[in-house]
Amino acid sequence: MTEVMPIPGVVRLTIQPRADSGGPPRAPLSAPPSGPAPRSAPPGLAVNLVDPPAGIEVVGEIDRTTRDTWSEALTAAAAGAGDVHLHLAGLRFIDVRGAWLITDAAGTLPPGKRIFLHHPPRILRTVLTLIGSDPLPVVVESP
């Protein structure tokens, strides 16, 4: 597994899939001021909350096993002040529902607030085009 270099000002959180639908409750992504305790992650995904500006750096894959926490991360980032920045250069895979959650989060933003996708994989740009994210405040950075 490739080691990710630490970034100043980044709090590292990891994704833990549910063992089953009745699994133990997970703590919310909002962290106490001293920072969150790292969670163990399944192979292949790490989410780093970046503040300020409100943003998420994703390394790995978003699929059915990590989708709930991806949704929580997007909700937490969208609830912050200012625009939301998704740093996706390390995203290796995102399923259609994971992409749809980006548009769901964009739909909850107040007027004038936007989600910026930095270095999204080509497939994510294609899926967003297919599901029709144009009227939403999602700005896709060109590679």
PAMIKE-559370 format. One line per 2 residues: their letters; for each residue x, y, z of N, C-alpha, C. Coordinates in nm, 3 decimals, m for minus. Layout:
BEGIN
A> X Y Z X Y Z X Y Z | ...
END
This chain:
BEGIN
MT> 0.084 m0.117 0.000 0.000 0.000 0.000 0.089 0.124 0.000 | 0.054 0.222 m0.080 0.130 0.345 m0.090 0.107 0.431 0.033
EV> 0.215 0.484 0.090 0.203 0.570 0.206 0.171 0.712 0.161 | 0.076 0.777 0.228 0.036 0.913 0.196 0.115 1.008 0.284
MP> 0.178 1.107 0.223 0.255 1.204 0.298 0.160 1.294 0.376 | 0.193 1.326 0.503 0.106 1.414 0.580 0.106 1.555 0.522
IP> m0.008 1.621 0.532 m0.024 1.757 0.484 m0.052 1.845 0.605 | 0.022 1.955 0.622 m0.003 2.044 0.736 m0.148 2.092 0.735
GV> m0.209 2.095 0.852 m0.347 2.141 0.865 m0.451 2.039 0.828 | m0.411 1.915 0.804 m0.504 1.810 0.765 m0.525 1.716 0.882
VR> m0.650 1.686 0.911 m0.684 1.588 1.013 m0.719 1.459 0.941 | m0.651 1.352 0.974 m0.671 1.226 0.903 m0.782 1.145 0.969
LT> m0.883 1.112 0.890 m0.991 1.022 0.932 m0.993 0.907 0.834 | m1.033 0.792 0.880 m1.043 0.678 0.791 m1.185 0.624 0.790
IQ> m1.216 0.545 0.690 m1.351 0.492 0.670 m1.357 0.350 0.722 | m1.458 0.320 0.801 m1.480 0.184 0.851 m1.616 0.136 0.802
PR> m1.619 0.033 0.716 m1.749 m0.016 0.669 m1.825 m0.083 0.783 | m1.955 m0.086 0.768 m2.039 m0.152 0.868 m2.024 m0.302 0.854
AD> m2.017 m0.370 0.967 m2.009 m0.516 0.965 m2.141 m0.574 0.914 | m2.251 m0.515 0.956 m2.383 m0.552 0.908 m2.474 m0.434 0.934
SG> m2.599 m0.443 0.890 m2.689 m0.329 0.903 m2.718 m0.293 1.048 | m2.701 m0.387 1.141 m2.726 m0.358 1.281 m2.597 m0.338 1.358
GP> m2.490 m0.303 1.289 m2.359 m0.286 1.351 m2.356 m0.174 1.453 | m2.244 m0.162 1.520 m2.234 m0.061 1.624 m2.241 0.079 1.564
PR> m2.295 0.175 1.639 m2.303 0.312 1.587 m2.163 0.371 1.574 | m2.148 0.456 1.474 m2.020 0.523 1.453 m2.029 0.665 1.505
AP> m1.917 0.717 1.550 m1.912 0.855 1.595 m1.927 0.947 1.475 | m1.989 1.066 1.492 m2.000 1.160 1.381 m1.861 1.211 1.341
LS> m1.850 1.263 1.218 m1.722 1.310 1.170 m1.677 1.439 1.236 | m1.769 1.516 1.292 m1.724 1.639 1.357 m1.635 1.601 1.475
AP> m1.521 1.663 1.482 m1.420 1.626 1.580 m1.413 1.728 1.692 | m1.374 1.686 1.811 m1.351 1.784 1.916 m1.232 1.871 1.878
PS> m1.217 1.987 1.941 m1.110 2.078 1.903 m0.971 2.015 1.904 | m0.948 1.916 1.989 m0.816 1.856 1.995 m0.790 1.759 1.880
GP> m0.892 1.728 1.801 m0.875 1.640 1.685 m0.932 1.502 1.713 | m0.968 1.431 1.606 m1.030 1.300 1.622 m0.927 1.191 1.646
AP> m0.974 1.085 1.709 m0.891 0.965 1.719 m0.906 0.890 1.589 | m0.796 0.845 1.528 m0.808 0.774 1.400 m0.888 0.646 1.414
RS> m0.968 0.617 1.314 m1.042 0.491 1.308 m0.963 0.396 1.218 | m0.982 0.266 1.239 m0.916 0.173 1.148 m0.992 0.174 1.016
AP> m0.920 0.161 0.907 m0.981 0.171 0.774 m0.972 0.039 0.701 | m1.070 0.012 0.616 m1.056 m0.104 0.529 m0.948 m0.072 0.428
PG> m0.890 m0.174 0.370 m0.788 m0.146 0.269 m0.848 m0.060 0.158 | m0.778 0.046 0.122 m0.818 0.119 0.004 m0.885 0.253 0.020
LA> m0.911 0.304 0.142 m0.975 0.435 0.150 m0.932 0.511 0.274 | m0.899 0.638 0.254 m0.874 0.732 0.363 m0.936 0.864 0.325
VN> m1.000 0.930 0.420 m1.061 1.061 0.399 m0.996 1.156 0.498 | m0.945 1.267 0.446 m0.882 1.368 0.531 m0.967 1.494 0.526
LV> m1.013 1.539 0.643 m1.084 1.666 0.648 m0.980 1.776 0.655 | m0.993 1.873 0.568 m0.901 1.985 0.562 m0.975 2.109 0.609
DP> m0.915 2.185 0.701 m0.980 2.304 0.751 m0.876 2.406 0.790 | m0.884 2.529 0.753 m0.966 2.586 0.647 m0.898 2.574 0.513
PA> m0.960 2.594 0.404 m1.105 2.602 0.387 m1.166 2.464 0.403 | m1.297 2.463 0.423 m1.367 2.336 0.442 m1.342 2.248 0.321
GI> m1.287 2.132 0.342 m1.259 2.045 0.230 m1.230 1.903 0.273 | m1.229 1.815 0.175 m1.203 1.674 0.199 m1.100 1.627 0.097
EV> m0.998 1.559 0.144 m0.904 1.493 0.055 m0.936 1.344 0.062 | m0.954 1.281 m0.054 m0.990 1.140 m0.059 m0.877 1.062 m0.125
VG> m0.839 0.952 m0.061 m0.740 0.860 m0.118 m0.802 0.721 m0.113 | m0.819 0.659 m0.230 m0.870 0.523 m0.234 m0.998 0.511 m0.312
EI> m1.093 0.433 m0.258 m1.213 0.396 m0.331 m1.338 0.424 m0.248 | m1.443 0.468 m0.318 m1.574 0.489 m0.254 m1.670 0.392 m0.320
DR> m1.724 0.301 m0.239 m1.818 0.201 m0.289 m1.920 0.173 m0.180 | m1.994 0.065 m0.195 m2.102 0.035 m0.099 m2.051 0.016 0.043
TT> m1.927 m0.027 0.060 m1.875 m0.050 0.195 m1.834 0.078 0.266 | m1.813 0.186 0.192 m1.768 0.311 0.252 m1.864 0.427 0.227
RD> m1.973 0.400 0.160 m2.065 0.505 0.116 m2.127 0.584 0.232 | m2.165 0.518 0.339 m2.228 0.590 0.451 m2.134 0.694 0.510
TW> m2.010 0.657 0.528 m1.915 0.751 0.585 m1.881 0.860 0.485 | m1.878 0.828 0.356 m1.858 0.930 0.253 m1.970 1.033 0.260
SE> m2.092 0.986 0.277 m2.206 1.076 0.290 m2.190 1.165 0.414 | m2.148 1.106 0.525 m2.127 1.184 0.648 m2.018 1.288 0.629
AL> m1.911 1.252 0.559 m1.801 1.346 0.534 m1.848 1.463 0.449 | m1.926 1.433 0.345 m1.979 1.540 0.259 m2.074 1.631 0.336
TA> m2.158 1.572 0.418 m2.252 1.651 0.498 m2.178 1.742 0.594 | m2.075 1.690 0.659 m1.996 1.771 0.752 m1.926 1.885 0.680
AA> m1.869 1.857 0.563 m1.799 1.961 0.487 m1.897 2.067 0.437 | m2.016 2.025 0.392 m2.115 2.119 0.341 m2.173 2.206 0.452
AG> m2.169 2.157 0.575 m2.222 2.234 0.688 m2.126 2.345 0.733 | m2.000 2.338 0.689 m1.903 2.439 0.728 m1.926 2.570 0.655
AG> m1.853 2.671 0.698 m1.863 2.802 0.633 m1.782 2.802 0.504 | m1.831 2.868 0.405 m1.758 2.882 0.280 m1.783 2.768 0.183
DV> m1.710 2.773 0.071 m1.722 2.670 m0.031 m1.661 2.538 0.019 | m1.700 2.429 m0.045 m1.648 2.296 m0.013 m1.548 2.257 m0.123
HL> m1.431 2.212 m0.082 m1.328 2.170 m0.176 m1.303 2.021 m0.159 | m1.324 1.944 m0.267 m1.298 1.801 m0.267 m1.171 1.776 m0.347
HL> m1.066 1.732 m0.279 m0.937 1.705 m0.341 m0.935 1.556 m0.377 | m0.946 1.527 m0.506 m0.974 1.391 m0.552 m0.862 1.327 m0.633
AG> m0.742 1.383 m0.629 m0.631 1.327 m0.706 m0.601 1.182 m0.665 | m0.625 1.147 m0.538 m0.599 1.012 m0.490 m0.717 0.918 m0.498
LR> m0.828 0.964 m0.556 m0.947 0.880 m0.568 m0.928 0.783 m0.683 | m0.925 0.653 m0.650 m0.905 0.550 m0.753 m1.036 0.499 m0.810
FI> m1.145 0.504 m0.731 m1.274 0.453 m0.777 m1.384 0.522 m0.698 | m1.492 0.555 m0.766 m1.614 0.602 m0.700 m1.731 0.543 m0.776
DV> m1.825 0.481 m0.703 m1.940 0.425 m0.772 m2.041 0.536 m0.800 | m2.145 0.502 m0.876 m2.243 0.602 m0.917 m2.311 0.664 m0.796
RG> m2.345 0.584 m0.697 m2.411 0.640 m0.578 m2.317 0.737 m0.504 | m2.189 0.706 m0.499 m2.093 0.797 m0.437 m2.089 0.930 m0.510
AW> m2.096 0.926 m0.644 m2.100 1.049 m0.723 m2.232 1.123 m0.699 | m2.339 1.048 m0.690 m2.471 1.108 m0.666 m2.472 1.182 m0.532
LI> m2.401 1.130 m0.434 m2.396 1.195 m0.303 m2.331 1.333 m0.311 | m2.239 1.352 m0.406 m2.181 1.485 m0.426 m2.289 1.582 m0.471
TD> m2.374 1.537 m0.564 m2.482 1.625 m0.611 m2.585 1.648 m0.501 | m2.610 1.547 m0.418 m2.701 1.565 m0.304 m2.648 1.673 m0.211
AA> m2.518 1.667 m0.179 m2.457 1.767 m0.091 m2.464 1.905 m0.155 | m2.440 1.914 m0.285 m2.446 2.043 m0.354 m2.586 2.101 m0.349
GT> m2.686 2.015 m0.355 m2.824 2.061 m0.349 m2.864 2.119 m0.215 | m2.788 2.091 m0.110 m2.820 2.144 0.023 m2.748 2.275 0.054
LP> m2.659 2.317 m0.036 m2.580 2.438 m0.010 m2.666 2.563 m0.023 | m2.636 2.664 0.060 m2.707 2.791 0.045 m2.666 2.861 m0.085
PG> m2.746 2.954 m0.132 m2.712 3.026 m0.256 m2.573 3.090 m0.247 | m2.500 3.078 m0.355 m2.367 3.137 m0.362 m2.255 3.047 m0.315
KR> m2.288 2.937 m0.248 m2.187 2.844 m0.199 m2.172 2.732 m0.302 | m2.048 2.686 m0.324 m2.024 2.586 m0.428 m1.935 2.473 m0.377
IF> m1.940 2.360 m0.449 m1.848 2.248 m0.426 m1.749 2.248 m0.541 | m1.621 2.251 m0.508 m1.516 2.246 m0.609 m1.455 2.107 m0.610
LH> m1.446 2.046 m0.726 m1.383 1.915 m0.743 m1.244 1.939 m0.801 | m1.142 1.915 m0.720 m1.004 1.933 m0.763 m0.946 1.799 m0.807
HP> m0.898 1.794 m0.929 m0.836 1.674 m0.989 m0.926 1.550 m0.981 | m1.053 1.563 m1.025 m1.140 1.445 m1.021 m1.101 1.347 m1.130
PR> m1.121 1.217 m1.104 m1.096 1.119 m1.210 m1.195 1.141 m1.326 | m1.154 1.104 m1.443 m1.237 1.125 m1.563 m1.374 1.059 m1.549
IL> m1.378 0.939 m1.490 m1.506 0.869 m1.476 m1.604 0.949 m1.390 | m1.554 1.019 m1.289 m1.643 1.099 m1.205 m1.701 1.214 m1.286
RT> m1.621 1.279 m1.367 m1.672 1.387 m1.453 m1.779 1.333 m1.548 | m1.755 1.214 m1.602 m1.851 1.153 m1.694 m1.982 1.122 m1.622
VL> m1.974 1.061 m1.504 m2.095 1.025 m1.430 m2.173 1.151 m1.391 | m2.105 1.256 m1.346 m2.176 1.379 m1.310 m2.248 1.438 m1.431
TL> m2.188 1.426 m1.549 m2.253 1.473 m1.670 m2.377 1.389 m1.700 | m2.366 1.258 m1.684 m2.478 1.168 m1.713 m2.594 1.186 m1.617
IG> m2.565 1.209 m1.488 m2.674 1.222 m1.392 m2.728 1.364 m1.385 | m2.666 1.455 m1.459 m2.721 1.589 m1.471 m2.692 1.679 m1.354
SD> m2.566 1.705 m1.325 m2.532 1.793 m1.213 m2.522 1.940 m1.255 | m2.552 1.972 m1.381 m2.534 2.108 m1.431 m2.605 2.217 m1.352
PL> m2.730 2.201 m1.312 m2.792 2.314 m1.240 m2.741 2.329 m1.096 | m2.666 2.232 m1.048 m2.615 2.239 m0.911 m2.483 2.314 m0.906
PV> m2.449 2.369 m0.790 m2.325 2.446 m0.779 m2.201 2.358 m0.762 | m2.175 2.272 m0.862 m2.057 2.186 m0.860 m1.962 2.238 m0.969
VV> m1.842 2.275 m0.929 m1.741 2.325 m1.023 m1.634 2.218 m1.037 | m1.615 2.170 m1.159 m1.516 2.065 m1.184 m1.391 2.130 m1.239
ES> m1.280 2.112 m1.169 m1.153 2.167 m1.212 m1.101 2.085 m1.329 | m1.056 2.151 m1.433 m0.999 2.081 m1.548 m0.863 2.026 m1.513
P> m0.828 1.908 m1.566 m0.698 1.849 m1.535 m0.584 1.931 m1.592
END
